[in-house]
């Protein structure tokens, strides 16, 4: 159960990072040469903030964080 939950969370953050990357590429294409680092680096927020910590938890076999902590952390990454 623990493995499935962790891998599910990792997949969700990877999907979010991919969506942000696609959005950044589309933004660059239609931006009329107006570039902002936040837009083309926005994919790093869910990747570094979400995928990497949960991947470390998975690889280190550390205990899962409490559900409330997980939800609050996800809200922080989303904003």
Buried (B, 14 or more C-beta within 10 A) or exposed (E): EEEEEBEEBBEBBBEBBEEBBEBBEEBBEEEEEEEEEEBBEBBEBBBEBBBEBBBEBBEEEEEBBEEEEBEEBBEEBEE
